[in-house]
Amino acid sequence: MSTDLDLILTRQVKASPATAYRCRTEPELLMQFFAPKPGRTTEARVDLRPGGAFYTKMEFEQFGEIETEGCYLIVEPAKRLVFTDCLTAEFRPSTKPFFTADLSFTETDQGCEYRVIARHGSEDSVKRHLEMGFHEGWGTVAGQLAALAESLDAA
């Protein structure tokens, strides 16, 4: 159930749910699309299990380095992936909680629907995420993910 504390982004990807999911869960693939260009992801660690660590380091000329550390809550291969920065590995509370991402990969006739629900705990964090450019940034990343997944399925 969506609320006013959720930001939602949906994209059609002309690749299988399994391939789009691989792009989100294999560090070498994640690093190819995860930062909106011209930014780049220079490091990614994935421990793909509930309680497993999710870590990325992105570099931007305008913003410098941005590190994100969190953990996976739900791992359903090729279907759903939920991670949060409200907790770190092994479900330890974070000192800087911000949001939880609920990603789904739903099969369609053309490939899959990739959907992101960014769940926030307060109106202030929703506002902050919007000011950071949620729709533009996550939209760009979704497009980059689609291009990578489609190239992998075409190979």
SULZI-V290716 format. One record per pair of residues at least 6 apart in sequence whose ideal C-beta (glycine too) atoms are under 8 Angstrom apart, sorted by the first residue. I is the first residue (numbers start at 1). GAP is how many residues later the second one is. Records with the same first field share a line. If there is no record, write none. Layout:
# SULZI-V290716
I=GAP / GAP
This chain:
# SULZI-V290716
2=6 / 115
4=119 / 122
5=114 / 115 / 116 / 117 / 118 / 120 / 121
6=111 / 112 / 113 / 114 / 120
7=110 / 111 / 113 / 119 / 122 / 123 / 127 / 128
8=107 / 108 / 109 / 110
9=106 / 107 / 109 / 125 / 126 / 129 / 130 / 133
10=103 / 104 / 105 / 106
11=102 / 103 / 104 / 128 / 131 / 132 / 134 / 135
12=96 / 98 / 99 / 100 / 101 / 102 / 134
13=7 / 98 / 99 / 100 / 101 / 132 / 133 / 136 / 137
14=96 / 97 / 132 / 136 / 139
15=96 / 97 / 131 / 134 / 135 / 137 / 138
16=62 / 91 / 95 / 96 / 133 / 137
17=61 / 62 / 88 / 89 / 90 / 94 / 95
18=59 / 60 / 87
19=130 / 133 / 134
20=85 / 91 / 92 / 94 / 125 / 126 / 129
21=56 / 57 / 58 / 60 / 84
22=7 / 127 / 130
23=6 / 7 / 9 / 10 / 122 / 125 / 126 / 129
24=6 / 57 / 79 / 121
25=21 / 23 / 56
26=20
27=17 / 18 / 19
29=119 / 123
30=11 / 14 / 16 / 26
31=9 / 10 / 11 / 12 / 13
32=9 / 112 / 116
33=8 / 108 / 111 / 112 / 114 / 115
34=7 / 10 / 22 / 24 / 107 / 110
35=6 / 23 / 24 / 25 / 106
36=100 / 101 / 104 / 105 / 108
37=103 / 107
38=22 / 23
39=19 / 20 / 21 / 22 / 24
40=18 / 19
41=15 / 16 / 17 / 18
42=15 / 16 / 17
43=12 / 13 / 14
44=11 / 12 / 13
45=8 / 9 / 10 / 11
46=6 / 7 / 8
47=6 / 7 / 25 / 42
48=24 / 27
49=23 / 26
50=22 / 23 / 24 / 25
51=20 / 21 / 38 / 39 / 40
52=19 / 20 / 23 / 37
53=16 / 17 / 18 / 35 / 36
54=14 / 15 / 16 / 17 / 18 / 29
55=12 / 13 / 14 / 15
56=11 / 12
57=8 / 9 / 10 / 11
58=7 / 8 / 9 / 10
59=6 / 7
60=6
68=17
69=16 / 19 / 25
70=13 / 14 / 15 / 16 / 17 / 18 / 24
71=12 / 13 / 16 / 17 / 18 / 19 / 20 / 21
72=9 / 10 / 11
73=9 / 10 / 11 / 14 / 27
74=6 / 7 / 8 / 28
75=6 / 7
78=27
79=25 / 26 / 27
80=22 / 23 / 24 / 25
81=22 / 24
82=18 / 19 / 20 / 21
83=17 / 18
84=13 / 15 / 16 / 17
85=9 / 11 / 12 / 13 / 14 / 15
86=7 / 8 / 11 / 12 / 13 / 14 / 35
87=6 / 7 / 10
88=6
97=24
98=22 / 27 / 30 / 31
99=19 / 20 / 21 / 22 / 26 / 30
100=18 / 19
101=15 / 16 / 17 / 18
102=14 / 15 / 17
103=11 / 12 / 13 / 14
104=9 / 10 / 11
105=7 / 8 / 9
106=6 / 7 / 9
111=39 / 42
114=28 / 31 / 32
116=22 / 26
118=11 / 16 / 20
120=6 / 9
